[in-house]
Amino acid sequence: MRKKEYPKSVANGVRRATKTAIMAILEENNISLTAKVLTANDTGLGASDLVALNCNIILDNPTKELTQITGRRIKTGDVYKTYLGEESINALKKYIEHRTKGTRNIKPEIVTKDSPLFITHKQTRLIREELSTNIANAFKRHGEKCMSAHSLRKKLQTDLEKGGMPTNWIDQVLGHQLINSRDAYSLPTDEELQEAYIKAYSQIRIMPKQIKQISQTIKEPETIEATTLEQAKNALSNGYTYAGNLQQHNTIHKTTKPTQHQINFR
């Protein structure tokens, strides 16, 4: 925080949001609210900047797992370079899909790149006060007072610090004005900033990352019949091996291919 910006009373946004508090909100399974909270959590944008976003940040990057968003803060005019991470991207895709399908009370929406990212039930752009109220009330429902969208901004700053991002790089993500000479030194490239954000994302994300498991199907060994010693010799020369001996009529396994084969000697 900058000089003269310290909170002077107990108000919404004074406390930093926690993963436990955010998880409680996500468990409500409210598609719209989940998208708002996770977008605020990943980007650290203030309420005014969140409601100014359009759907192009998702529709222009349909396959990306990380998307940079660059703009100017509505409140101060300072440039920010922040990111949508895996969690917010997935939540926003689900939210946009929900809007295109509609509900019993809300007609399906034709979502374009210029459509507001967050809308009211009347399908108009959400305003800052309503977004702030949505998130603050969500925290209150779970016994968390003095938390708001700004609490998520504080959480991101803390998470980036935990992830080892330099202070002035964090200022660029959040759109803080750099102090004095810091503006001229150690300015990251977009690639460096992205790399640092990815490194810190394990701190930022709310849910544990799901590890994709690759299942392997085990095939039955392929077998061939060998009724003579000559056939057995030919099989052995082609990479098959005996599993037992000839007298027990056991199989001969092939070892030179990824899929095992067998030869039955009769």
Secondary structure, DSSP 8 states (H G I E B T S, - for coil): --TT-S--SS-TTSS---HHHHHHHHTT--HHHHHHHHHHHHH---HHHHHT-BTHHHHT-TT-S-EEEEEE-TTT--EEEEEE-HHHHHHHHHHHHHHHH--SSS------TTSBSSB-TTSSB--HHHHHHHHHHHHHHTT--S--HHHHHHHHHHHHHHTT--HHHHHHHHT----GGGGGSS---HHHHHHHHHHHHHHH-SS--------------EEEEE-SHHHHHHHHHTTEEESS-GGGT-EEEE-SSSS-EEEEE-
